[in-house]
Amino acid sequence: MNKLLLCLLVITNFYITQAQKVSDYTIAVHFFPEDAQMWGYPVANKSFMKGQAKVEFSALDDEVLTFYLHGELKIDSITSNHTTLEYNSEKIFYDIDYSNVGLKTTITSHAAITDHTLTVYYSGFMNPSRARSLSDYMRINKAEGVFLRGFYYSLWFPVFQKSDTADDDYEVNFKQIQVKLPKAYHAAVTGKLLGETIEDDIYTAIWQPGKIKLSDIQCTAKPFEILSRDNIFVYYTDDRQSGENIIDFTQKLKQLFYSNFRNVQNAAALYIIEMPEYGNISSQNVIGISSDLYKGFNTDLFSQLTIAHELVHPYVTIPIAKDNPFSALVVEGFPSYFHLYGLTKISNHTKDFDLKRYMQRVEKSYLAKKETGKDRRGNKLPPEKPILEITFDEIGLYKDVFILSDRANLFLYHLWREMGEAQYDQFLKALFQFDSIDYDKFAGLVIQYLPNYGDNLHLWLNTTDYPDSLRVK
């Protein structure tokens, strides 16, 4: 039987108004069903799916209830406690979905929703997009696999947010994702894998993402081979040796981070997946590496940095409130730099990774951004501001783009150069034992190792100045 039942997926927390918010989401998706014609599709089922999404709201008001799906999908029915709800659907421009087309559905019998819960049944196709050249790996194709990302890419589950009001940091509660596939398949989904079984030639996996950003959920499936060691899982097609190399590299980094930063036992599983072209993606504990880079992993700096960055987060965490001025630096600035530190350390100061040369490129890019207000592709950047003036809600604007990915890196690299390696290692070990952070506490630790650094610290954190004295030499 060529049945590909996929994904009981849980999603939550999109808002329509402040009084109307999803608390939990459970989604079941069946890919490539044999009975496509029964669902009104007299066509080949190689890119077909049908889904079921149970949505639980923490509150409902009298406003119109609207949600969005991928433009090739359609609504089959919507129910609440066995009562069928009335709705209207239309195709609209929805610039977050990779196809640029969305299916907008408005529930017209809003008052009939009971227990703050409804279930959406939907079906249709997800073919490669013609709208965005780099998104063709996001698709459903029986011969090639299932390659789906979360919100901001492919709306394979209902989303209760307009594209122009999307919130990158909106957390949702994914209770469970159940994935069903032919027995030759394996699937990786963001979160914790609770169990796997094979029955009647059907492979079933249960995943639990938990509370997570809506944009971080992804689902990838094909007839993968799997390697695993030390809670590191590599899903690959035919190159086992590259998988072994990736696990060796990741184990070295985990041990280094444990010894040199916060000595937490990071028991979370990490899933590294060989993906199609342009499939270099990462979110939470799932990292995708395009096939050509996977096979050349030992010499591909981008893939090594991607793994190092995702791995370093729990080791460079300091408990911090959202209104703390250090929140952006701790949440994204620290991981942005300290994965570079880790890669340098395990490279044993050889030509494998030249941090100084890397930081010179970062500096050149940073200076160009300061001067033009644009990135190298001509896109307008968010306004330049001091590191400690970037609020928690602005992290999504600056991470991987400006300040948190360049000035913060240059600052932490400058500390390393000024302290020297031995003292810098001691400084980091002390820093990541902090149970809280503020300017006086952080400055006190820096001054302990660099007594005359107070003015420089002020320049780095509280201004946008970048004098010659701070530049990479």
C-alpha positions as a printed Julia matrix, in Angstrom:
473×3 Matrix{Float64}:
   0.0    0.0     0.0
   1.39   3.37   -1.02
  -0.13   5.22    1.86
   1.72   8.09    3.45
  -0.11   9.18    6.53
   1.77  12.06    8.02
   1.81  14.36   10.88
  -0.43  14.79   13.82
   0.93  18.23   14.42
   0.26  20.55   17.24
   0.2   24.26   16.87
  -1.06  27.08   18.91
  -1.04  30.73   19.73
  -1.84  32.83   16.78
  -3.84  35.82   17.69
  -6.81  37.46   16.11
  -7.29  39.97   18.93
  -5.82  40.08   22.41
  -8.95  38.39   23.74
  -8.83  35.65   21.12
  -5.81  33.41   21.26
  -5.03  29.8    20.43
  -3.79  27.85   23.43
  -3.21  24.41   21.86
  -3.06  22.91   18.42
  -3.18  19.29   17.31
  -2.87  18.46   13.62
  -3.06  15.16   11.75
  -1.88  15.16    8.14
  -2.07  12.3     5.66
   0.23  12.64    2.67
  -0.3   10.8    -0.64
  -3.51   8.96    0.33
  -4.7    6.21   -2.0
  -8.25   7.56   -1.88
  -7.51  10.97   -3.42
 -10.49  10.63   -5.77
 -12.84  10.22   -2.81
 -11.81  13.71   -1.75
 -12.75  15.3    -5.05
  -9.33  15.1    -6.71
  -9.44  12.85   -9.83
  -5.68  13.22  -10.26
  -2.39  11.55   -9.34
  -1.77  11.61   -5.62
   1.99  12.23   -5.69
   1.67  15.74   -4.2
  -1.66  15.37   -2.41
  -2.37  15.66    1.3
  -5.34  15.86    3.63
  -5.24  17.18    7.15
  -7.14  17.64   10.36
  -6.32  20.45   12.8
  -7.88  20.69   16.24
  -7.56  24.24   17.56
  -8.18  25.19   21.19
  -8.52  28.88   22.1
  -7.79  30.39   25.47
 -10.5   32.96   24.73
 -12.95  33.9    22.0
 -14.64  37.25   21.43
 -17.26  38.43   18.97
 -14.81  39.37   16.24
 -14.71  37.52   12.93
 -12.57  34.39   13.13
 -10.2   34.04   10.16
  -7.32  31.69    9.35
  -4.96  31.03    6.44
  -3.63  27.95    4.61
  -1.39  27.32    1.61
  -3.05  28.5    -1.61
  -3.33  25.03   -3.2
  -5.31  23.64   -0.24
  -9.06  23.79    0.29
 -11.38  23.43    3.27
 -13.44  20.24    3.43
 -15.32  21.08    6.62
 -15.05  22.83    9.99
 -16.7   21.48   13.13
 -17.03  22.28   16.81
 -18.21  19.58   19.2
 -19.78  17.64   16.29
 -21.55  20.75   14.97
 -20.68  21.78   11.41
 -19.69  25.43   11.12
 -20.34  27.7     8.15
 -17.44  29.42    6.43
 -16.29  31.31    3.33
 -12.94  30.8     1.58
 -11.07  32.89   -0.99
  -7.61  33.02   -2.56
  -5.58  36.07   -1.54
  -2.05  37.43   -1.75
  -0.25  36.16    1.35
   3.41  37.08    1.12
   4.67  34.89    3.97
   3.78  31.56    2.35
   6.46  30.57   -0.14
   3.88  30.48   -2.97
   2.78  34.07   -2.21
  -0.83  32.81   -2.38
  -2.93  31.93    0.63
  -6.35  30.44    1.24
  -8.2   32.82    3.54
 -11.11  31.23    5.42
 -13.6   33.13    7.54
 -15.92  31.27    9.9
 -19.34  32.9     9.59
 -21.04  30.88   12.35
 -18.63  32.02   15.0
 -21.2   31.83   17.8
 -21.58  28.07   17.26
 -18.09  27.33   18.54
 -18.33  25.49   21.87
 -15.68  24.82   24.5
 -13.37  27.27   22.69
 -12.47  24.44   20.31
 -12.86  23.79   16.6
 -11.52  21.26   14.11
 -10.54  22.11   10.54
 -10.5   19.39    7.85
  -8.58  20.34    4.72
  -6.88  18.79    1.67
  -5.01  19.64   -1.5
  -1.52  19.92   -2.97
   1.81  21.5    -2.16
   3.83  21.71   -5.36
   7.11  23.63   -5.76
   6.56  27.37   -5.82
   7.12  29.41   -8.98
   7.13  32.61   -6.97
  10.43  32.25   -5.11
  13.45  30.66   -6.71
  15.04  29.36   -3.51
  11.89  27.73   -2.13
  11.48  24.86   -4.53
  12.75  22.4    -1.92
   9.57  23.13    0.09
   7.13  20.68   -1.41
   5.33  17.36   -1.12
   6.42  14.83   -3.72
   6.07  11.1    -3.36
   9.25  10.31   -5.3
  11.4   12.92   -3.53
   9.94  13.3    -0.06
   8.15  15.74    2.22
   9.99  19.0     2.85
   7.94  21.46    4.87
   8.85  24.3     7.14
   6.75  26.19    9.65
   4.97  29.51    9.42
   6.77  32.07    7.19
   7.38  29.4     4.55
   4.72  26.8     3.91
   1.25  27.0     5.43
   0.58  23.29    5.72
  -1.48  23.89    8.85
  -4.03  26.65    9.64
  -2.52  29.94   10.79
  -4.65  32.57   12.51
  -2.46  35.56   11.61
  -2.44  37.97    8.72
   0.88  38.09    6.91
   1.29  41.78    7.75
   0.81  41.21   11.5
   3.04  38.17   11.88
   4.98  37.94   15.14
   8.27  36.06   14.89
   8.41  35.45   18.63
   4.82  34.24   19.08
   5.02  30.99   21.03
   2.55  28.15   20.55
   1.94  24.88   22.37
   2.45  21.85   20.16
   1.06  19.01   22.22
   1.88  16.21   19.84
   2.76  15.41   16.25
   1.92  11.97   14.94
   3.67  11.04   11.7
   2.58   8.09    9.55
   4.52   6.95    6.5
   5.24   3.82    4.45
   7.67   1.65    6.39
  10.66   2.67    4.25
  10.25   6.31    5.32
  11.55   8.18    8.34
  10.4   11.62    9.44
  12.02  14.31   11.53
   9.91  16.98   13.21
  10.97  19.76   15.53
  10.76  18.61   19.15
  11.06  15.4    21.16
  10.54  11.99   19.57
   8.35   9.98   21.96
   8.24   6.69   20.06
   8.23   4.86   16.74
   6.41   1.72   15.55
   5.84  -0.23   12.33
   2.51  -1.98   11.88
   0.84  -3.21    8.67
   3.73  -1.75    6.67
   3.04   1.69    8.14
   5.72   3.54   10.12
   4.35   5.73   12.91
   6.3    8.29   14.95
   5.0   10.43   17.8
   6.65  13.82   18.32
   6.15  16.41   21.05
   7.4   19.9    20.16
   5.94  21.5    23.3
   5.8   25.27   23.65
   7.66  26.74   20.73
   7.53  29.56   18.19
   5.07  29.0    15.38
   7.83  29.59   12.84
  10.12  26.88   14.24
   8.07  23.8    13.35
   9.19  21.79   10.35
   8.56  18.31    9.0
  10.88  16.37    6.7
  10.32  12.8     5.47
  11.82  10.39    2.93
  13.42   6.92    2.98
  16.32   8.09    5.17
  19.05   6.0     6.73
  19.78   7.03   10.33
  22.99   7.26   12.36
  22.93   8.1    16.06
  25.4    8.59   18.9
  25.23  10.65   22.08
  21.71  11.88   21.26
  22.89  13.16   17.88
  20.86  11.79   14.95
  21.87  12.12   11.31
  19.25  11.4     8.64
  21.0   10.74    5.32
  20.45   9.1     1.94
  23.58   7.07    1.07
  26.75   8.75    2.42
  27.32   7.19    5.83
  30.86   8.48    6.27
  29.8   12.12    6.1
  27.26  11.34    8.8
  29.98   9.83   10.99
  32.1   12.95   10.45
  29.19  15.18   11.49
  28.62  13.23   14.7
  32.35  13.33   15.57
  32.38  17.1    15.04
  29.22  17.63   17.1
  30.48  15.52   20.01
  33.69  17.55   20.2
  31.71  20.77   20.33
  29.33  19.53   23.04
  32.25  18.56   25.27
  34.0   21.88   24.69
  30.88  23.92   25.43
  30.23  21.9    28.58
  33.79  22.45   29.84
  34.21  26.12   28.89
  30.74  27.66   29.34
  27.77  26.74   31.52
  28.24  23.13   32.58
  24.71  22.0    31.81
  23.97  18.47   30.71
  22.39  19.07   27.32
  20.38  15.88   26.93
  18.21  17.26   24.14
  18.39  15.3    20.92
  19.81  17.05   17.87
  18.54  16.02   14.41
  20.73  16.77   11.4
  19.1   16.09    8.03
  20.49  15.79    4.53
  18.25  18.05    2.45
  17.77  18.98   -1.22
  19.45  22.0    -2.8
  18.74  25.22   -0.87
  17.7   23.15    2.12
  20.16  24.77    4.53
  17.75  25.41    7.39
  17.75  25.22   11.14
  15.18  25.68   13.86
  15.44  24.54   17.44
  16.86  20.99   17.45
  16.53  20.29   13.71
  19.27  21.29   11.28
  19.02  20.8     7.53
  22.14  20.66    5.35
  21.79  20.62    1.57
  23.12  17.44   -0.01
  26.21  18.94   -1.63
  27.31  20.55    1.64
  26.5   17.41    3.61
  28.85  15.38    1.44
  31.59  17.99    1.75
  31.0   18.64    5.45
  34.64  18.43    6.54
  35.55  21.37    4.31
  32.29  23.33    4.39
  32.5   26.13    6.94
  28.84  27.15    6.57
  27.52  23.74    7.66
  29.96  23.55   10.57
  28.97  27.02   11.78
  25.27  26.17   11.47
  25.62  23.11   13.7
  27.85  24.97   16.16
  25.38  27.85   16.43
  22.35  25.64   17.12
  24.32  23.56   19.61
  25.75  26.42   21.67
  22.49  28.02   22.87
  21.92  26.16   26.18
  25.57  26.56   27.18
  25.63  30.38   26.87
  22.31  31.11   28.54
  21.92  33.43   31.52
  18.46  33.72   33.14
  17.1   37.06   31.97
  13.81  38.97   31.85
  12.5   40.36   28.58
  12.76  43.95   29.86
  16.44  43.57   30.8
  18.66  45.73   28.5
  20.97  42.71   28.1
  18.2   40.47   26.76
  19.09  40.81   23.07
  22.81  40.34   23.72
  22.24  37.23   25.85
  19.52  35.61   23.73
  21.09  36.09   20.29
  24.36  38.03   20.63
  26.1   35.39   22.74
  25.11  32.4    20.53
  26.01  34.42   17.44
  29.61  34.75   18.61
  30.41  31.81   20.85
  29.83  29.2    18.17
  32.79  30.9    16.41
  34.81  30.54   19.59
  33.92  26.85   19.72
  34.87  26.2    16.13
  38.21  27.97   16.69
  38.97  25.87   19.77
  38.31  22.5    18.19
  40.28  23.53   15.11
  43.39  23.66   17.34
  44.46  27.01   15.88
  45.18  25.49   12.49
  44.15  26.81    9.09
  40.86  24.86    9.44
  39.2   28.04   10.7
  40.93  31.43   10.82
  38.89  33.49   13.28
  40.85  36.7    12.72
  40.28  36.57    8.98
  36.62  35.75    9.58
  36.23  38.75   11.92
  37.93  41.02    9.39
  35.18  40.09    6.93
  32.55  40.73    9.6
  34.08  44.14   10.29
  34.15  45.07    6.6
  30.49  44.14    6.25
  29.57  46.01    9.46
  31.28  49.21    8.29
  29.48  49.03    4.94
  26.14  48.6     6.72
  26.84  51.59    8.98
  27.63  53.75    5.98
  24.79  52.72    3.66
  22.01  51.54    5.96
  21.61  48.57    3.61
  22.82  44.98    3.42
  24.96  43.66    0.58
  21.85  42.97   -1.5
  20.6   46.52   -1.15
  17.84  45.73    1.36
  17.16  48.41    3.96
  18.39  47.55    7.45
  16.72  48.36   10.76
  18.05  51.6    12.28
  21.45  51.33   13.93
  21.27  51.54   17.7
  23.48  50.6    20.67
  23.52  46.94   21.64
  21.82  47.58   24.98
  19.01  49.56   23.32
  17.82  46.61   21.23
  14.73  45.34   23.03
  13.65  41.75   23.34
  10.82  42.36   20.87
  13.35  43.66   18.32
  15.62  40.61   18.35
  13.99  39.24   15.2
  14.81  42.46   13.34
  18.51  42.43   14.21
  19.64  38.82   14.6
  21.52  37.45   11.58
  21.12  40.91    9.99
  22.75  43.77   11.9
  24.28  44.61   15.31
  23.64  41.23   16.98
  25.47  39.39   14.2
  28.33  41.85   13.67
  28.91  44.54   16.32
  28.19  42.08   19.16
  30.63  39.62   17.58
  33.31  42.28   17.17
  32.87  43.27   20.83
  33.25  39.75   22.18
  36.19  39.11   19.85
  37.88  42.33   21.06
  37.58  41.12   24.66
  39.32  37.88   23.65
  42.18  39.77   21.98
  42.62  42.12   24.92
  42.46  39.47   27.65
  44.44  36.76   25.92
  43.22  33.2    25.6
  43.87  31.9    29.11
  42.21  34.84   30.88
  39.37  34.93   28.36
  38.58  31.28   29.07
  38.45  32.07   32.8
  36.27  35.12   32.13
  33.77  33.03   30.12
  33.59  30.28   32.72
  32.75  32.92   35.37
  30.3   34.75   33.09
  28.21  31.68   32.38
  27.85  30.83   36.04
  25.85  34.06   36.51
  22.26  33.53   37.6
  21.4   37.11   36.56
  23.03  39.98   34.68
  23.02  43.78   34.65
  25.51  46.43   33.59
  27.31  46.73   36.93
  27.65  42.98   37.34
  28.89  42.44   33.78
  31.24  45.44   33.91
  32.63  44.27   37.25
  33.62  40.93   35.74
  35.18  42.55   32.66
  37.17  45.03   34.78
  38.44  42.15   36.9
  40.36  40.95   33.85
  40.82  44.32   32.05
  41.08  47.08   34.7
  41.26  49.92   32.15
  38.46  48.72   29.88
  35.56  50.74   31.34
  35.45  53.41   28.61
  35.69  50.8    25.86
  32.87  48.81   27.44
  30.67  51.9    27.41
  31.5   52.52   23.73
  30.65  48.96   22.72
  27.39  48.62   24.61
  25.92  52.11   24.91
  26.95  53.84   21.67
  27.23  53.1    17.95
  30.75  54.55   17.76
  33.44  52.37   16.24
  36.81  54.13   16.61
  40.06  52.81   15.16
  41.16  51.69   18.64
  38.46  49.01   18.65
  39.01  47.66   15.18
  40.41  44.26   14.24
  44.18  44.5    14.04
